[in-house]
Amino acid sequence: MNSFIGLIIVLAVFVVLSIVYGIRNKRVLEPLLLLGAGFF
């Protein structure tokens, strides 16, 4: 159960970082698509 919670936390951190990176580079969807492609 702890590993599942840890996985959710890691995914949340990656999503937040990708959104911040996208905003700083005026691109929001590209990092999220790359992130989604990386997991799926």
mmCIF entry with sequence, helices, sheets and N, C-alpha, C, O atoms, coordinates in Angstrom:
data_MODEL
# 
_entry.id   MODEL 
# 
_entity.id                         1 
_entity.type                       polymer 
_entity.pdbx_number_of_molecules   1 
# 
_entity_poly.entity_id                      1 
_entity_poly.type                           'polypeptide(L)' 
_entity_poly.nstd_linkage                   no 
_entity_poly.nstd_monomer                   no 
_entity_poly.pdbx_seq_one_letter_code       MNSFIGLIIVLAVFVVLSIVYGIRNKRVLEPLLLLGAGFF 
_entity_poly.pdbx_seq_one_letter_code_can   MNSFIGLIIVLAVFVVLSIVYGIRNKRVLEPLLLLGAGFF 
_entity_poly.pdbx_strand_id                 A 
# 
loop_
_entity_poly_seq.entity_id 
_entity_poly_seq.num 
_entity_poly_seq.mon_id 
_entity_poly_seq.hetero 
1 1  MET n 
1 2  ASN n 
1 3  SER n 
1 4  PHE n 
1 5  ILE n 
1 6  GLY n 
1 7  LEU n 
1 8  ILE n 
1 9  ILE n 
1 10 VAL n 
1 11 LEU n 
1 12 ALA n 
1 13 VAL n 
1 14 PHE n 
1 15 VAL n 
1 16 VAL n 
1 17 LEU n 
1 18 SER n 
1 19 ILE n 
1 20 VAL n 
1 21 TYR n 
1 22 GLY n 
1 23 ILE n 
1 24 ARG n 
1 25 ASN n 
1 26 LYS n 
1 27 ARG n 
1 28 VAL n 
1 29 LEU n 
1 30 GLU n 
1 31 PRO n 
1 32 LEU n 
1 33 LEU n 
1 34 LEU n 
1 35 LEU n 
1 36 GLY n 
1 37 ALA n 
1 38 GLY n 
1 39 PHE n 
1 40 PHE n 
# 
_struct_asym.id          A 
_struct_asym.entity_id   1 
# 
loop_
_struct_conf.conf_type_id 
_struct_conf.id 
_struct_conf.pdbx_PDB_helix_id 
_struct_conf.beg_label_comp_id 
_struct_conf.beg_label_asym_id 
_struct_conf.beg_label_seq_id 
_struct_conf.pdbx_beg_PDB_ins_code 
_struct_conf.end_label_comp_id 
_struct_conf.end_label_asym_id 
_struct_conf.end_label_seq_id 
_struct_conf.pdbx_end_PDB_ins_code 
_struct_conf.beg_auth_comp_id 
_struct_conf.beg_auth_asym_id 
_struct_conf.beg_auth_seq_id 
_struct_conf.end_auth_comp_id 
_struct_conf.end_auth_asym_id 
_struct_conf.end_auth_seq_id 
_struct_conf.pdbx_PDB_helix_class 
_struct_conf.details 
_struct_conf.pdbx_PDB_helix_length 
HELX_P HELX_P1 AA1 ASN A 2  ? ARG A 24 ? ASN A 2  ARG A 24 1 ? 23 
HELX_P HELX_P2 AA2 LEU A 29 ? PHE A 39 ? LEU A 29 PHE A 39 1 ? 11 
# 
_struct_conf_type.id          HELX_P 
_struct_conf_type.criteria    ? 
_struct_conf_type.reference   ? 
# 
loop_
_atom_site.group_PDB 
_atom_site.id 
_atom_site.type_symbol 
_atom_site.label_atom_id 
_atom_site.label_alt_id 
_atom_site.label_comp_id 
_atom_site.label_asym_id 
_atom_site.label_entity_id 
_atom_site.label_seq_id 
_atom_site.pdbx_PDB_ins_code 
_atom_site.Cartn_x 
_atom_site.Cartn_y 
_atom_site.Cartn_z 
_atom_site.occupancy 
_atom_site.B_iso_or_equiv 
_atom_site.pdbx_formal_charge 
_atom_site.auth_seq_id 
_atom_site.auth_comp_id 
_atom_site.auth_asym_id 
_atom_site.auth_atom_id 
_atom_site.pdbx_PDB_model_num 
ATOM 1   N N  . MET A 1 1  ? 0.843 -1.205 0.000   1.00 0.00 ? 1  MET A N  1 
ATOM 2   C CA . MET A 1 1  ? 0.000 0.000  0.000   1.00 0.00 ? 1  MET A CA 1 
ATOM 3   C C  . MET A 1 1  ? 0.876 1.252  0.000   1.00 0.00 ? 1  MET A C  1 
ATOM 4   O O  . MET A 1 1  ? 0.562 2.236  -0.670  1.00 0.00 ? 1  MET A O  1 
ATOM 5   N N  . ASN A 1 2  ? 1.968 1.208  0.751   1.00 0.00 ? 2  ASN A N  1 
ATOM 6   C CA . ASN A 1 2  ? 2.859 2.364  0.787   1.00 0.00 ? 2  ASN A CA 1 
ATOM 7   C C  . ASN A 1 2  ? 3.483 2.610  -0.577  1.00 0.00 ? 2  ASN A C  1 
ATOM 8   O O  . ASN A 1 2  ? 3.679 3.759  -0.972  1.00 0.00 ? 2  ASN A O  1 
ATOM 9   N N  . SER A 1 3  ? 3.798 1.537  -1.303  1.00 0.00 ? 3  SER A N  1 
ATOM 10  C CA . SER A 1 3  ? 4.391 1.699  -2.630  1.00 0.00 ? 3  SER A CA 1 
ATOM 11  C C  . SER A 1 3  ? 3.388 2.346  -3.579  1.00 0.00 ? 3  SER A C  1 
ATOM 12  O O  . SER A 1 3  ? 3.770 3.129  -4.449  1.00 0.00 ? 3  SER A O  1 
ATOM 13  N N  . PHE A 1 4  ? 2.108 2.020  -3.415  1.00 0.00 ? 4  PHE A N  1 
ATOM 14  C CA . PHE A 1 4  ? 1.068 2.609  -4.260  1.00 0.00 ? 4  PHE A CA 1 
ATOM 15  C C  . PHE A 1 4  ? 0.953 4.108  -3.996  1.00 0.00 ? 4  PHE A C  1 
ATOM 16  O O  . PHE A 1 4  ? 0.845 4.902  -4.930  1.00 0.00 ? 4  PHE A O  1 
ATOM 17  N N  . ILE A 1 5  ? 0.978 4.489  -2.715  1.00 0.00 ? 5  ILE A N  1 
ATOM 18  C CA . ILE A 1 5  ? 0.908 5.912  -2.352  1.00 0.00 ? 5  ILE A CA 1 
ATOM 19  C C  . ILE A 1 5  ? 2.146 6.631  -2.876  1.00 0.00 ? 5  ILE A C  1 
ATOM 20  O O  . ILE A 1 5  ? 2.046 7.749  -3.382  1.00 0.00 ? 5  ILE A O  1 
ATOM 21  N N  . GLY A 1 6  ? 3.303 6.000  -2.760  1.00 0.00 ? 6  GLY A N  1 
ATOM 22  C CA . GLY A 1 6  ? 4.542 6.591  -3.268  1.00 0.00 ? 6  GLY A CA 1 
ATOM 23  C C  . GLY A 1 6  ? 4.474 6.812  -4.766  1.00 0.00 ? 6  GLY A C  1 
ATOM 24  O O  . GLY A 1 6  ? 4.940 7.833  -5.271  1.00 0.00 ? 6  GLY A O  1 
ATOM 25  N N  . LEU A 1 7  ? 3.885 5.844  -5.485  1.00 0.00 ? 7  LEU A N  1 
ATOM 26  C CA . LEU A 1 7  ? 3.749 5.967  -6.938  1.00 0.00 ? 7  LEU A CA 1 
ATOM 27  C C  . LEU A 1 7  ? 2.874 7.167  -7.287  1.00 0.00 ? 7  LEU A C  1 
ATOM 28  O O  . LEU A 1 7  ? 3.190 7.924  -8.205  1.00 0.00 ? 7  LEU A O  1 
ATOM 29  N N  . ILE A 1 8  ? 1.779 7.340  -6.559  1.00 0.00 ? 8  ILE A N  1 
ATOM 30  C CA . ILE A 1 8  ? 0.888 8.480  -6.804  1.00 0.00 ? 8  ILE A CA 1 
ATOM 31  C C  . ILE A 1 8  ? 1.621 9.793  -6.555  1.00 0.00 ? 8  ILE A C  1 
ATOM 32  O O  . ILE A 1 8  ? 1.470 10.749 -7.314  1.00 0.00 ? 8  ILE A O  1 
ATOM 33  N N  . ILE A 1 9  ? 2.418 9.835  -5.486  1.00 0.00 ? 9  ILE A N  1 
ATOM 34  C CA . ILE A 1 9  ? 3.160 11.059 -5.169  1.00 0.00 ? 9  ILE A CA 1 
ATOM 35  C C  . ILE A 1 9  ? 4.159 11.370 -6.277  1.00 0.00 ? 9  ILE A C  1 
ATOM 36  O O  . ILE A 1 9  ? 4.285 12.519 -6.699  1.00 0.00 ? 9  ILE A O  1 
ATOM 37  N N  . VAL A 1 10 ? 4.869 10.345 -6.747  1.00 0.00 ? 10 VAL A N  1 
ATOM 38  C CA . VAL A 1 10 ? 5.848 10.543 -7.819  1.00 0.00 ? 10 VAL A CA 1 
ATOM 39  C C  . VAL A 1 10 ? 5.155 11.039 -9.085  1.00 0.00 ? 10 VAL A C  1 
ATOM 40  O O  . VAL A 1 10 ? 5.647 11.956 -9.743  1.00 0.00 ? 10 VAL A O  1 
ATOM 41  N N  . LEU A 1 11 ? 4.016 10.439 -9.430  1.00 0.00 ? 11 LEU A N  1 
ATOM 42  C CA . LEU A 1 11 ? 3.273 10.866 -10.624 1.00 0.00 ? 11 LEU A CA 1 
ATOM 43  C C  . LEU A 1 11 ? 2.817 12.313 -10.472 1.00 0.00 ? 11 LEU A C  1 
ATOM 44  O O  . LEU A 1 11 ? 2.904 13.095 -11.419 1.00 0.00 ? 11 LEU A O  1 
ATOM 45  N N  . ALA A 1 12 ? 2.334 12.669 -9.293  1.00 0.00 ? 12 ALA A N  1 
ATOM 46  C CA . ALA A 1 12 ? 1.873 14.043 -9.057  1.00 0.00 ? 12 ALA A CA 1 
ATOM 47  C C  . ALA A 1 12 ? 3.022 15.027 -9.211  1.00 0.00 ? 12 ALA A C  1 
ATOM 48  O O  . ALA A 1 12 ? 2.849 16.096 -9.797  1.00 0.00 ? 12 ALA A O  1 
ATOM 49  N N  . VAL A 1 13 ? 4.199 14.674 -8.688  1.00 0.00 ? 13 VAL A N  1 
ATOM 50  C CA . VAL A 1 13 ? 5.361 15.554 -8.794  1.00 0.00 ? 13 VAL A CA 1 
ATOM 51  C C  . VAL A 1 13 ? 5.749 15.733 -10.252 1.00 0.00 ? 13 VAL A C  1 
ATOM 52  O O  . VAL A 1 13 ? 6.032 16.850 -10.685 1.00 0.00 ? 13 VAL A O  1 
ATOM 53  N N  . PHE A 1 14 ? 5.764 14.634 -11.022 1.00 0.00 ? 14 PHE A N  1 
ATOM 54  C CA . PHE A 1 14 ? 6.108 14.734 -12.445 1.00 0.00 ? 14 PHE A CA 1 
ATOM 55  C C  . PHE A 1 14 ? 5.113 15.611 -13.191 1.00 0.00 ? 14 PHE A C  1 
ATOM 56  O O  . PHE A 1 14 ? 5.507 16.408 -14.043 1.00 0.00 ? 14 PHE A O  1 
ATOM 57  N N  . VAL A 1 15 ? 3.834 15.472 -12.882 1.00 0.00 ? 15 VAL A N  1 
ATOM 58  C CA . VAL A 1 15 ? 2.811 16.276 -13.557 1.00 0.00 ? 15 VAL A CA 1 
ATOM 59  C C  . VAL A 1 15 ? 2.995 17.754 -13.231 1.00 0.00 ? 15 VAL A C  1 
ATOM 60  O O  . VAL A 1 15 ? 2.927 18.601 -14.122 1.00 0.00 ? 15 VAL A O  1 
ATOM 61  N N  . VAL A 1 16 ? 3.229 18.067 -11.953 1.00 0.00 ? 16 VAL A N  1 
ATOM 62  C CA . VAL A 1 16 ? 3.417 19.465 -11.551 1.00 0.00 ? 16 VAL A CA 1 
ATOM 63  C C  . VAL A 1 16 ? 4.653 20.049 -12.225 1.00 0.00 ? 16 VAL A C  1 
ATOM 64  O O  . VAL A 1 16 ? 4.618 21.172 -12.729 1.00 0.00 ? 16 VAL A O  1 
ATOM 65  N N  . LEU A 1 17 ? 5.755 19.282 -12.234 1.00 0.00 ? 17 LEU A N  1 
ATOM 66  C CA . LEU A 1 17 ? 6.983 19.776 -12.870 1.00 0.00 ? 17 LEU A CA 1 
ATOM 67  C C  . LEU A 1 17 ? 6.767 19.991 -14.357 1.00 0.00 ? 17 LEU A C  1 
ATOM 68  O O  . LEU A 1 17 ? 7.244 20.980 -14.914 1.00 0.00 ? 17 LEU A O  1 
ATOM 69  N N  . SER A 1 18 ? 6.058 19.084 -15.004 1.00 0.00 ? 18 SER A N  1 
ATOM 70  C CA . SER A 1 18 ? 5.818 19.220 -16.447 1.00 0.00 ? 18 SER A CA 1 
ATOM 71  C C  . SER A 1 18 ? 4.947 20.447 -16.732 1.00 0.00 ? 18 SER A C  1 
ATOM 72  O O  . SER A 1 18 ? 5.164 21.143 -17.724 1.00 0.00 ? 18 SER A O  1 
ATOM 73  N N  . ILE A 1 19 ? 3.966 20.712 -15.868 1.00 0.00 ? 19 ILE A N  1 
ATOM 74  C CA . ILE A 1 19 ? 3.105 21.881 -16.066 1.00 0.00 ? 19 ILE A CA 1 
ATOM 75  C C  . ILE A 1 19 ? 3.916 23.162 -15.878 1.00 0.00 ? 19 ILE A C  1 
ATOM 76  O O  . ILE A 1 19 ? 3.801 24.091 -16.677 1.00 0.00 ? 19 ILE A O  1 
ATOM 77  N N  . VAL A 1 20 ? 4.738 23.217 -14.825 1.00 0.00 ? 20 VAL A N  1 
ATOM 78  C CA . VAL A 1 20 ? 5.567 24.403 -14.578 1.00 0.00 ? 20 VAL A CA 1 
ATOM 79  C C  . VAL A 1 20 ? 6.533 24.606 -15.736 1.00 0.00 ? 20 VAL A C  1 
ATOM 80  O O  . VAL A 1 20 ? 6.717 25.728 -16.207 1.00 0.00 ? 20 VAL A O  1 
ATOM 81  N N  . TYR A 1 21 ? 7.154 23.512 -16.200 1.00 0.00 ? 21 TYR A N  1 
ATOM 82  C CA . TYR A 1 21 ? 8.087 23.600 -17.329 1.00 0.00 ? 21 TYR A CA 1 
ATOM 83  C C  . TYR A 1 21 ? 7.369 24.102 -18.573 1.00 0.00 ? 21 TYR A C  1 
ATOM 84  O O  . TYR A 1 21 ? 7.912 24.911 -19.326 1.00 0.00 ? 21 TYR A O  1 
ATOM 85  N N  . GLY A 1 22 ? 6.158 23.627 -18.785 1.00 0.00 ? 22 GLY A N  1 
ATOM 86  C CA . GLY A 1 22 ? 5.386 24.032 -19.958 1.00 0.00 ? 22 GLY A CA 1 
ATOM 87  C C  . GLY A 1 22 ? 5.007 25.502 -19.900 1.00 0.00 ? 22 GLY A C  1 
ATOM 88  O O  . GLY A 1 22 ? 5.065 26.202 -20.911 1.00 0.00 ? 22 GLY A O  1 
ATOM 89  N N  . ILE A 1 23 ? 4.618 25.975 -18.716 1.00 0.00 ? 23 ILE A N  1 
ATOM 90  C CA . ILE A 1 23 ? 4.238 27.387 -18.576 1.00 0.00 ? 23 ILE A CA 1 
ATOM 91  C C  . ILE A 1 23 ? 5.459 28.279 -18.823 1.00 0.00 ? 23 ILE A C  1 
ATOM 92  O O  . ILE A 1 23 ? 5.347 29.318 -19.474 1.00 0.00 ? 23 ILE A O  1 
ATOM 93  N N  . ARG A 1 24 ? 6.616 27.878 -18.308 1.00 0.00 ? 24 ARG A N  1 
ATOM 94  C CA . ARG A 1 24 ? 7.817 28.691 -18.470 1.00 0.00 ? 24 ARG A CA 1 
ATOM 95  C C  . ARG A 1 24 ? 8.250 28.735 -19.935 1.00 0.00 ? 24 ARG A C  1 
ATOM 96  O O  . ARG A 1 24 ? 8.891 29.689 -20.375 1.00 0.00 ? 24 ARG A O  1 
ATOM 97  N N  . ASN A 1 25 ? 7.895 27.695 -20.680 1.00 0.00 ? 25 ASN A N  1 
ATOM 98  C CA . ASN A 1 25 ? 8.281 27.643 -22.086 1.00 0.00 ? 25 ASN A CA 1 
ATOM 99  C C  . ASN A 1 25 ? 7.095 27.900 -23.014 1.00 0.00 ? 25 ASN A C  1 
ATOM 100 O O  . ASN A 1 25 ? 7.163 27.624 -24.211 1.00 0.00 ? 25 ASN A O  1 
ATOM 101 N N  . LYS A 1 26 ? 5.999 28.436 -22.446 1.00 0.00 ? 26 LYS A N  1 
ATOM 102 C CA . LYS A 1 26 ? 4.800 28.768 -23.213 1.00 0.00 ? 26 LYS A CA 1 
ATOM 103 C C  . LYS A 1 26 ? 4.196 27.532 -23.894 1.00 0.00 ? 26 LYS A C  1 
ATOM 104 O O  . LYS A 1 26 ? 3.447 27.642 -24.865 1.00 0.00 ? 26 LYS A O  1 
ATOM 105 N N  . ARG A 1 27 ? 4.542 26.356 -23.359 1.00 0.00 ? 27 ARG A N  1 
ATOM 106 C CA . ARG A 1 27 ? 3.961 25.126 -23.911 1.00 0.00 ? 27 ARG A CA 1 
ATOM 107 C C  . ARG A 1 27 ? 3.515 24.266 -22.727 1.00 0.00 ? 27 ARG A C  1 
ATOM 108 O O  . ARG A 1 27 ? 4.319 23.936 -21.855 1.00 0.00 ? 27 ARG A O  1 
ATOM 109 N N  . VAL A 1 28 ? 2.253 23.912 -22.703 1.00 0.00 ? 28 VAL A N  1 
ATOM 110 C CA . VAL A 1 28 ? 1.735 23.125 -21.588 1.00 0.00 ? 28 VAL A CA 1 
ATOM 111 C C  . VAL A 1 28 ? 1.404 21.699 -22.029 1.00 0.00 ? 28 VAL A C  1 
ATOM 112 O O  . VAL A 1 28 ? 1.645 20.740 -21.295 1.00 0.00 ? 28 VAL A O  1 
ATOM 113 N N  . LEU A 1 29 ? 0.850 21.572 -23.232 1.00 0.00 ? 29 LEU A N  1 
ATOM 114 C CA . LEU A 1 29 ? 0.396 20.252 -23.666 1.00 0.00 ? 29 LEU A CA 1 
ATOM 115 C C  . LEU A 1 29 ? 1.546 19.334 -24.051 1.00 0.00 ? 29 LEU A C  1 
ATOM 116 O O  . LEU A 1 29 ? 1.476 18.129 -23.810 1.00 0.00 ? 29 LEU A O  1 
ATOM 117 N N  . GLU A 1 30 ? 2.596 19.876 -24.641 1.00 0.00 ? 30 GLU A N  1 
ATOM 118 C CA . GLU A 1 30 ? 3.686 19.023 -25.123 1.00 0.00 ? 30 GLU A CA 1 
ATOM 119 C C  . GLU A 1 30 ? 4.330 18.197 -23.999 1.00 0.00 ? 30 GLU A C  1 
ATOM 120 O O  . GLU A 1 30 ? 4.467 16.983 -24.152 1.00 0.00 ? 30 GLU A O  1 
ATOM 121 N N  . PRO A 1 31 ? 4.729 18.811 -22.877 1.00 0.00 ? 31 PRO A N  1 
ATOM 122 C CA . PRO A 1 31 ? 5.308 18.006 -21.792 1.00 0.00 ? 31 PRO A CA 1 
ATOM 123 C C  . PRO A 1 31 ? 4.337 16.967 -21.245 1.00 0.00 ? 31 PRO A C  1 
ATOM 124 O O  . PRO A 1 31 ? 4.738 15.856 -20.900 1.00 0.00 ? 31 PRO A O  1 
ATOM 125 N N  . LEU A 1 32 ? 3.048 17.336 -21.167 1.00 0.00 ? 32 LEU A N  1 
ATOM 126 C CA . LEU A 1 32 ? 2.067 16.379 -20.649 1.00 0.00 ? 32 LEU A CA 1 
ATOM 127 C C  . LEU A 1 32 ? 1.899 15.209 -21.611 1.00 0.00 ? 32 LEU A C  1 
ATOM 128 O O  . LEU A 1 32 ? 1.752 14.066 -21.178 1.00 0.00 ? 32 LEU A O  1 
ATOM 129 N N  . LEU A 1 33 ? 1.919 15.490 -22.927 1.00 0.00 ? 33 LEU A N  1 
ATOM 130 C CA . LEU A 1 33 ? 1.801 14.409 -23.910 1.00 0.00 ? 33 LEU A CA 1 
ATOM 131 C C  . LEU A 1 33 ? 3.026 13.504 -23.847 1.00 0.00 ? 33 LEU A C  1 
ATOM 132 O O  . LEU A 1 33 ? 2.911 12.281 -23.927 1.00 0.00 ? 33 LEU A O  1 
ATOM 133 N N  . LEU A 1 34 ? 4.203 14.119 -23.702 1.00 0.00 ? 34 LEU A N  1 
ATOM 134 C CA . LEU A 1 34 ? 5.427 13.319 -23.594 1.00 0.00 ? 34 LEU A CA 1 
ATOM 135 C C  . LEU A 1 34 ? 5.394 12.484 -22.321 1.00 0.00 ? 34 LEU A C  1 
ATOM 136 O O  . LEU A 1 34 ? 5.805 11.324 -22.322 1.00 0.00 ? 34 LEU A O  1 
ATOM 137 N N  . LEU A 1 35 ? 4.906 13.074 -21.243 1.00 0.00 ? 35 LEU A N  1 
ATOM 138 C CA . LEU A 1 35 ? 4.821 12.354 -19.975 1.00 0.00 ? 35 LEU A CA 1 
ATOM 139 C C  . LEU A 1 35 ? 3.851 11.179 -20.097 1.00 0.00 ? 35 LEU A C  1 
ATOM 140 O O  . LEU A 1 35 ? 4.136 10.073 -19.638 1.00 0.00 ? 35 LEU A O  1 
ATOM 141 N N  . GLY A 1 36 ? 2.685 11.438 -20.732 1.00 0.00 ? 36 GLY A N  1 
ATOM 142 C CA . GLY A 1 36 ? 1.697 10.377 -20.921 1.00 0.00 ? 36 GLY A CA 1 
ATOM 143 C C  . GLY A 1 36 ? 2.240 9.271  -21.806 1.00 0.00 ? 36 GLY A C  1 
ATOM 144 O O  . GLY A 1 36 ? 2.005 8.090  -21.549 1.00 0.00 ? 36 GLY A O  1 
ATOM 145 N N  . ALA A 1 37 ? 2.975 9.656  -22.861 1.00 0.00 ? 37 ALA A N  1 
ATOM 146 C CA . ALA A 1 37 ? 3.545 8.657  -23.762 1.00 0.00 ? 37 ALA A CA 1 
ATOM 147 C C  . ALA A 1 37 ? 4.603 7.837  -23.031 1.00 0.00 ? 37 ALA A C  1 
ATOM 148 O O  . ALA A 1 37 ? 4.793 6.655  -23.319 1.00 0.00 ? 37 ALA A O  1 
ATOM 149 N N  . GLY A 1 38 ? 5.290 8.475  -22.083 1.00 0.00 ? 38 GLY A N  1 
ATOM 150 C CA . GLY A 1 38 ? 6.332 7.760  -21.337 1.00 0.00 ? 38 GLY A CA 1 
ATOM 151 C C  . GLY A 1 38 ? 5.744 6.686  -20.426 1.00 0.00 ? 38 GLY A C  1 
ATOM 152 O O  . GLY A 1 38 ? 6.355 5.637  -20.223 1.00 0.00 ? 38 GLY A O  1 
ATOM 153 N N  . PHE A 1 39 ? 4.554 6.950  -19.876 1.00 0.00 ? 39 PHE A N  1 
ATOM 154 C CA . PHE A 1 39 ? 3.938 5.988  -18.960 1.00 0.00 ? 39 PHE A CA 1 
ATOM 155 C C  . PHE A 1 39 ? 3.052 4.990  -19.695 1.00 0.00 ? 39 PHE A C  1 
ATOM 156 O O  . PHE A 1 39 ? 2.880 3.857  -19.244 1.00 0.00 ? 39 PHE A O  1 
ATOM 157 N N  . PHE A 1 40 ? 2.485 5.413  -20.836 1.00 0.00 ? 40 PHE A N  1 
ATOM 158 C CA . PHE A 1 40 ? 1.606 4.509  -21.581 1.00 0.00 ? 40 PHE A CA 1 
ATOM 159 C C  . PHE A 1 40 ? 2.200 4.210  -22.955 1.00 0.00 ? 40 PHE A C  1 
ATOM 160 O O  . PHE A 1 40 ? 1.606 3.465  -23.735 1.00 0.00 ? 40 PHE A O  1 
# 
